[in-house]
Amino acid sequence: MAKHKHGEMDISEQERTFGGFLKFAVWTAVICIALLIFLALLNA
């Protein structure tokens, strides 16, 4: 079995996935906040 050497693994795919997740989370939060503001204005 090969010895594990810290820092040699290719993590480009994980970084790309995490970037996509962050973008999705930010857009979801923005849409939710905009929806709440819209509903608050509609109720006034």
mmCIF file of the N, C-alpha and C atoms, coordinates in Angstrom:
data_MODEL
# 
_entry.id   MODEL 
# 
loop_
_atom_site.group_PDB 
_atom_site.id 
_atom_site.type_symbol 
_atom_site.label_atom_id 
_atom_site.label_alt_id 
_atom_site.label_comp_id 
_atom_site.label_asym_id 
_atom_site.label_entity_id 
_atom_site.label_seq_id 
_atom_site.pdbx_PDB_ins_code 
_atom_site.Cartn_x 
_atom_site.Cartn_y 
_atom_site.Cartn_z 
_atom_site.occupancy 
_atom_site.B_iso_or_equiv 
_atom_site.pdbx_formal_charge 
_atom_site.auth_seq_id 
_atom_site.auth_comp_id 
_atom_site.auth_asym_id 
_atom_site.auth_atom_id 
_atom_site.pdbx_PDB_model_num 
ATOM 1   N N  . MET A 1 1  ? 0.845   -1.179 0.000  1.00 0.00 ? 1  MET A N  1 
ATOM 2   C CA . MET A 1 1  ? 0.000   0.000  0.000  1.00 0.00 ? 1  MET A CA 1 
ATOM 3   C C  . MET A 1 1  ? 0.890   1.242  0.000  1.00 0.00 ? 1  MET A C  1 
ATOM 4   N N  . ALA A 1 2  ? 0.523   2.222  -0.801 1.00 0.00 ? 2  ALA A N  1 
ATOM 5   C CA . ALA A 1 2  ? 1.324   3.445  -0.913 1.00 0.00 ? 2  ALA A CA 1 
ATOM 6   C C  . ALA A 1 2  ? 1.168   4.299  0.334  1.00 0.00 ? 2  ALA A C  1 
ATOM 7   N N  . LYS A 1 3  ? 2.228   4.980  0.684  1.00 0.00 ? 3  LYS A N  1 
ATOM 8   C CA . LYS A 1 3  ? 2.195   5.896  1.830  1.00 0.00 ? 3  LYS A CA 1 
ATOM 9   C C  . LYS A 1 3  ? 1.456   7.171  1.429  1.00 0.00 ? 3  LYS A C  1 
ATOM 10  N N  . HIS A 1 4  ? 0.691   7.690  2.355  1.00 0.00 ? 4  HIS A N  1 
ATOM 11  C CA . HIS A 1 4  ? -0.019  8.948  2.112  1.00 0.00 ? 4  HIS A CA 1 
ATOM 12  C C  . HIS A 1 4  ? 0.942   10.111 2.327  1.00 0.00 ? 4  HIS A C  1 
ATOM 13  N N  . LYS A 1 5  ? 0.983   11.016 1.358  1.00 0.00 ? 5  LYS A N  1 
ATOM 14  C CA . LYS A 1 5  ? 1.804   12.213 1.488  1.00 0.00 ? 5  LYS A CA 1 
ATOM 15  C C  . LYS A 1 5  ? 0.887   13.415 1.479  1.00 0.00 ? 5  LYS A C  1 
ATOM 16  N N  . HIS A 1 6  ? 0.938   14.183 2.544  1.00 0.00 ? 6  HIS A N  1 
ATOM 17  C CA . HIS A 1 6  ? 0.058   15.335 2.724  1.00 0.00 ? 6  HIS A CA 1 
ATOM 18  C C  . HIS A 1 6  ? 0.261   16.353 1.602  1.00 0.00 ? 6  HIS A C  1 
ATOM 19  N N  . GLY A 1 7  ? -0.851  16.794 0.985  1.00 0.00 ? 7  GLY A N  1 
ATOM 20  C CA . GLY A 1 7  ? -0.806  17.840 -0.015 1.00 0.00 ? 7  GLY A CA 1 
ATOM 21  C C  . GLY A 1 7  ? -0.614  17.377 -1.440 1.00 0.00 ? 7  GLY A C  1 
ATOM 22  N N  . GLU A 1 8  ? -0.650  16.087 -1.711 1.00 0.00 ? 8  GLU A N  1 
ATOM 23  C CA . GLU A 1 8  ? -0.437  15.595 -3.068 1.00 0.00 ? 8  GLU A CA 1 
ATOM 24  C C  . GLU A 1 8  ? -1.723  15.260 -3.821 1.00 0.00 ? 8  GLU A C  1 
ATOM 25  N N  . MET A 1 9  ? -2.840  15.255 -3.133 1.00 0.00 ? 9  MET A N  1 
ATOM 26  C CA . MET A 1 9  ? -4.092  14.887 -3.781 1.00 0.00 ? 9  MET A CA 1 
ATOM 27  C C  . MET A 1 9  ? -4.606  16.040 -4.642 1.00 0.00 ? 9  MET A C  1 
ATOM 28  N N  . ASP A 1 10 ? -5.133  15.719 -5.819 1.00 0.00 ? 10 ASP A N  1 
ATOM 29  C CA . ASP A 1 10 ? -5.718  16.725 -6.703 1.00 0.00 ? 10 ASP A CA 1 
ATOM 30  C C  . ASP A 1 10 ? -7.130  17.043 -6.210 1.00 0.00 ? 10 ASP A C  1 
ATOM 31  N N  . ILE A 1 11 ? -7.329  18.264 -5.728 1.00 0.00 ? 11 ILE A N  1 
ATOM 32  C CA . ILE A 1 11 ? -8.624  18.639 -5.169 1.00 0.00 ? 11 ILE A CA 1 
ATOM 33  C C  . ILE A 1 11 ? -9.366  19.644 -6.049 1.00 0.00 ? 11 ILE A C  1 
ATOM 34  N N  . SER A 1 12 ? -8.998  19.744 -7.306 1.00 0.00 ? 12 SER A N  1 
ATOM 35  C CA . SER A 1 12 ? -9.638  20.731 -8.177 1.00 0.00 ? 12 SER A CA 1 
ATOM 36  C C  . SER A 1 12 ? -11.140 20.467 -8.334 1.00 0.00 ? 12 SER A C  1 
ATOM 37  N N  . GLU A 1 13 ? -11.525 19.211 -8.402 1.00 0.00 ? 13 GLU A N  1 
ATOM 38  C CA . GLU A 1 13 ? -12.955 18.885 -8.545 1.00 0.00 ? 13 GLU A CA 1 
ATOM 39  C C  . GLU A 1 13 ? -13.719 19.258 -7.279 1.00 0.00 ? 13 GLU A C  1 
ATOM 40  N N  . GLN A 1 14 ? -13.133 18.991 -6.111 1.00 0.00 ? 14 GLN A N  1 
ATOM 41  C CA . GLN A 1 14 ? -13.781 19.364 -4.851 1.00 0.00 ? 14 GLN A CA 1 
ATOM 42  C C  . GLN A 1 14 ? -13.909 20.883 -4.735 1.00 0.00 ? 14 GLN A C  1 
ATOM 43  N N  . GLU A 1 15 ? -12.883 21.618 -5.155 1.00 0.00 ? 15 GLU A N  1 
ATOM 44  C CA . GLU A 1 15 ? -12.934 23.079 -5.102 1.00 0.00 ? 15 GLU A CA 1 
ATOM 45  C C  . GLU A 1 15 ? -14.017 23.618 -6.041 1.00 0.00 ? 15 GLU A C  1 
ATOM 46  N N  . ARG A 1 16 ? -14.142 23.029 -7.215 1.00 0.00 ? 16 ARG A N  1 
ATOM 47  C CA . ARG A 1 16 ? -15.166 23.448 -8.174 1.00 0.00 ? 16 ARG A CA 1 
ATOM 48  C C  . ARG A 1 16 ? -16.568 23.156 -7.623 1.00 0.00 ? 16 ARG A C  1 
ATOM 49  N N  . THR A 1 17 ? -16.740 22.009 -7.003 1.00 0.00 ? 17 THR A N  1 
ATOM 50  C CA . THR A 1 17 ? -18.029 21.648 -6.420 1.00 0.00 ? 17 THR A CA 1 
ATOM 51  C C  . THR A 1 17 ? -18.383 22.583 -5.276 1.00 0.00 ? 17 THR A C  1 
ATOM 52  N N  . PHE A 1 18 ? -17.414 22.889 -4.423 1.00 0.00 ? 18 PHE A N  1 
ATOM 53  C CA . PHE A 1 18 ? -17.661 23.777 -3.295 1.00 0.00 ? 18 PHE A CA 1 
ATOM 54  C C  . PHE A 1 18 ? -17.996 25.186 -3.785 1.00 0.00 ? 18 PHE A C  1 
ATOM 55  N N  . GLY A 1 19 ? -17.315 25.647 -4.831 1.00 0.00 ? 19 GLY A N  1 
ATOM 56  C CA . GLY A 1 19 ? -17.625 26.949 -5.408 1.00 0.00 ? 19 GLY A CA 1 
ATOM 57  C C  . GLY A 1 19 ? -19.050 27.006 -5.933 1.00 0.00 ? 19 GLY A C  1 
ATOM 58  N N  . GLY A 1 20 ? -19.477 25.932 -6.593 1.00 0.00 ? 20 GLY A N  1 
ATOM 59  C CA . GLY A 1 20 ? -20.853 25.850 -7.080 1.00 0.00 ? 20 GLY A CA 1 
ATOM 60  C C  . GLY A 1 20 ? -21.858 25.836 -5.942 1.00 0.00 ? 20 GLY A C  1 
ATOM 61  N N  . PHE A 1 21 ? -21.524 25.126 -4.869 1.00 0.00 ? 21 PHE A N  1 
ATOM 62  C CA . PHE A 1 21 ? -22.407 25.084 -3.703 1.00 0.00 ? 21 PHE A CA 1 
ATOM 63  C C  . PHE A 1 21 ? -22.546 26.463 -3.080 1.00 0.00 ? 21 PHE A C  1 
ATOM 64  N N  . LEU A 1 22 ? -21.431 27.187 -2.951 1.00 0.00 ? 22 LEU A N  1 
ATOM 65  C CA . LEU A 1 22 ? -21.491 28.526 -2.375 1.00 0.00 ? 22 LEU A CA 1 
ATOM 66  C C  . LEU A 1 22 ? -22.324 29.465 -3.241 1.00 0.00 ? 22 LEU A C  1 
ATOM 67  N N  . LYS A 1 23 ? -22.157 29.370 -4.552 1.00 0.00 ? 23 LYS A N  1 
ATOM 68  C CA . LYS A 1 23 ? -22.935 30.212 -5.462 1.00 0.00 ? 23 LYS A CA 1 
ATOM 69  C C  . LYS A 1 23 ? -24.424 29.894 -5.312 1.00 0.00 ? 23 LYS A C  1 
ATOM 70  N N  . PHE A 1 24 ? -24.764 28.611 -5.239 1.00 0.00 ? 24 PHE A N  1 
ATOM 71  C CA . PHE A 1 24 ? -26.154 28.200 -5.058 1.00 0.00 ? 24 PHE A CA 1 
ATOM 72  C C  . PHE A 1 24 ? -26.709 28.723 -3.736 1.00 0.00 ? 24 PHE A C  1 
ATOM 73  N N  . ALA A 1 25 ? -25.941 28.627 -2.664 1.00 0.00 ? 25 ALA A N  1 
ATOM 74  C CA . ALA A 1 25 ? -26.397 29.072 -1.346 1.00 0.00 ? 25 ALA A CA 1 
ATOM 75  C C  . ALA A 1 25 ? -26.618 30.582 -1.320 1.00 0.00 ? 25 ALA A C  1 
ATOM 76  N N  . VAL A 1 26 ? -25.722 31.332 -1.934 1.00 0.00 ? 26 VAL A N  1 
ATOM 77  C CA . VAL A 1 26 ? -25.864 32.793 -1.955 1.00 0.00 ? 26 VAL A CA 1 
ATOM 78  C C  . VAL A 1 26 ? -27.102 33.190 -2.757 1.00 0.00 ? 26 VAL A C  1 
ATOM 79  N N  . TRP A 1 27 ? -27.298 32.605 -3.932 1.00 0.00 ? 27 TRP A N  1 
ATOM 80  C CA . TRP A 1 27 ? -28.471 32.940 -4.738 1.00 0.00 ? 27 TRP A CA 1 
ATOM 81  C C  . TRP A 1 27 ? -29.767 32.547 -4.038 1.00 0.00 ? 27 TRP A C  1 
ATOM 82  N N  . THR A 1 28 ? -29.759 31.422 -3.335 1.00 0.00 ? 28 THR A N  1 
ATOM 83  C CA . THR A 1 28 ? -30.947 31.000 -2.596 1.00 0.00 ? 28 THR A CA 1 
ATOM 84  C C  . THR A 1 28 ? -31.276 32.005 -1.499 1.00 0.00 ? 28 THR A C  1 
ATOM 85  N N  . ALA A 1 29 ? -30.254 32.467 -0.775 1.00 0.00 ? 29 ALA A N  1 
ATOM 86  C CA . ALA A 1 29 ? -30.466 33.455 0.279  1.00 0.00 ? 29 ALA A CA 1 
ATOM 87  C C  . ALA A 1 29 ? -30.980 34.769 -0.302 1.00 0.00 ? 29 ALA A C  1 
ATOM 88  N N  . VAL A 1 30 ? -30.418 35.212 -1.414 1.00 0.00 ? 30 VAL A N  1 
ATOM 89  C CA . VAL A 1 30 ? -30.856 36.458 -2.040 1.00 0.00 ? 30 VAL A CA 1 
ATOM 90  C C  . VAL A 1 30 ? -32.315 36.360 -2.485 1.00 0.00 ? 30 VAL A C  1 
ATOM 91  N N  . ILE A 1 31 ? -32.677 35.251 -3.077 1.00 0.00 ? 31 ILE A N  1 
ATOM 92  C CA . ILE A 1 31 ? -34.060 35.065 -3.534 1.00 0.00 ? 31 ILE A CA 1 
ATOM 93  C C  . ILE A 1 31 ? -35.017 35.032 -2.347 1.00 0.00 ? 31 ILE A C  1 
ATOM 94  N N  . CYS A 1 32 ? -34.637 34.350 -1.275 1.00 0.00 ? 32 CYS A N  1 
ATOM 95  C CA . CYS A 1 32 ? -35.495 34.295 -0.080 1.00 0.00 ? 32 CYS A CA 1 
ATOM 96  C C  . CYS A 1 32 ? -35.685 35.674 0.536  1.00 0.00 ? 32 CYS A C  1 
ATOM 97  N N  . ILE A 1 33 ? -34.606 36.448 0.634  1.00 0.00 ? 33 ILE A N  1 
ATOM 98  C CA . ILE A 1 33 ? -34.709 37.793 1.201  1.00 0.00 ? 33 ILE A CA 1 
ATOM 99  C C  . ILE A 1 33 ? -35.568 38.684 0.313  1.00 0.00 ? 33 ILE A C  1 
ATOM 100 N N  . ALA A 1 34 ? -35.359 38.601 -1.000 1.00 0.00 ? 34 ALA A N  1 
ATOM 101 C CA . ALA A 1 34 ? -36.171 39.402 -1.917 1.00 0.00 ? 34 ALA A CA 1 
ATOM 102 C C  . ALA A 1 34 ? -37.649 39.014 -1.816 1.00 0.00 ? 34 ALA A C  1 
ATOM 103 N N  . LEU A 1 35 ? -37.917 37.745 -1.692 1.00 0.00 ? 35 LEU A N  1 
ATOM 104 C CA . LEU A 1 35 ? -39.297 37.288 -1.553 1.00 0.00 ? 35 LEU A CA 1 
ATOM 105 C C  . LEU A 1 35 ? -39.918 37.807 -0.263 1.00 0.00 ? 35 LEU A C  1 
ATOM 106 N N  . LEU A 1 36 ? -39.169 37.780 0.829  1.00 0.00 ? 36 LEU A N  1 
ATOM 107 C CA . LEU A 1 36 ? -39.681 38.290 2.101  1.00 0.00 ? 36 LEU A CA 1 
ATOM 108 C C  . LEU A 1 36 ? -39.952 39.791 2.025  1.00 0.00 ? 36 LEU A C  1 
ATOM 109 N N  . ILE A 1 37 ? -39.072 40.540 1.384  1.00 0.00 ? 37 ILE A N  1 
ATOM 110 C CA . ILE A 1 37 ? -39.291 41.984 1.223  1.00 0.00 ? 37 ILE A CA 1 
ATOM 111 C C  . ILE A 1 37 ? -40.530 42.230 0.369  1.00 0.00 ? 37 ILE A C  1 
ATOM 112 N N  . PHE A 1 38 ? -40.659 41.481 -0.718 1.00 0.00 ? 38 PHE A N  1 
ATOM 113 C CA . PHE A 1 38 ? -41.832 41.615 -1.582 1.00 0.00 ? 38 PHE A CA 1 
ATOM 114 C C  . PHE A 1 38 ? -43.130 41.329 -0.808 1.00 0.00 ? 38 PHE A C  1 
ATOM 115 N N  . LEU A 1 39 ? -43.139 40.272 -0.021 1.00 0.00 ? 39 LEU A N  1 
ATOM 116 C CA . LEU A 1 39 ? -44.327 39.930 0.759  1.00 0.00 ? 39 LEU A CA 1 
ATOM 117 C C  . LEU A 1 39 ? -44.634 40.991 1.818  1.00 0.00 ? 39 LEU A C  1 
ATOM 118 N N  . ALA A 1 40 ? -43.585 41.563 2.428  1.00 0.00 ? 40 ALA A N  1 
ATOM 119 C CA . ALA A 1 40 ? -43.783 42.601 3.422  1.00 0.00 ? 40 ALA A CA 1 
ATOM 120 C C  . ALA A 1 40 ? -44.380 43.858 2.787  1.00 0.00 ? 40 ALA A C  1 
ATOM 121 N N  . LEU A 1 41 ? -43.907 44.208 1.588  1.00 0.00 ? 41 LEU A N  1 
ATOM 122 C CA . LEU A 1 41 ? -44.437 45.381 0.897  1.00 0.00 ? 41 LEU A CA 1 
ATOM 123 C C  . LEU A 1 41 ? -45.879 45.155 0.434  1.00 0.00 ? 41 LEU A C  1 
ATOM 124 N N  . LEU A 1 42 ? -46.173 43.930 0.046  1.00 0.00 ? 42 LEU A N  1 
ATOM 125 C CA . LEU A 1 42 ? -47.499 43.604 -0.420 1.00 0.00 ? 42 LEU A CA 1 
ATOM 126 C C  . LEU A 1 42 ? -48.515 43.663 0.723  1.00 0.00 ? 42 LEU A C  1 
ATOM 127 N N  . ASN A 1 43 ? -48.076 43.389 1.922  1.00 0.00 ? 43 ASN A N  1 
ATOM 128 C CA . ASN A 1 43 ? -48.956 43.342 3.087  1.00 0.00 ? 43 ASN A CA 1 
ATOM 129 C C  . ASN A 1 43 ? -49.232 44.735 3.646  1.00 0.00 ? 43 ASN A C  1 
ATOM 130 N N  . ALA A 1 44 ? -48.440 45.721 3.300  1.00 0.00 ? 44 ALA A N  1 
ATOM 131 C CA . ALA A 1 44 ? -48.571 47.062 3.910  1.00 0.00 ? 44 ALA A CA 1 
ATOM 132 C C  . ALA A 1 44 ? -49.774 47.810 3.468  1.00 0.00 ? 44 ALA A C  1 
# 
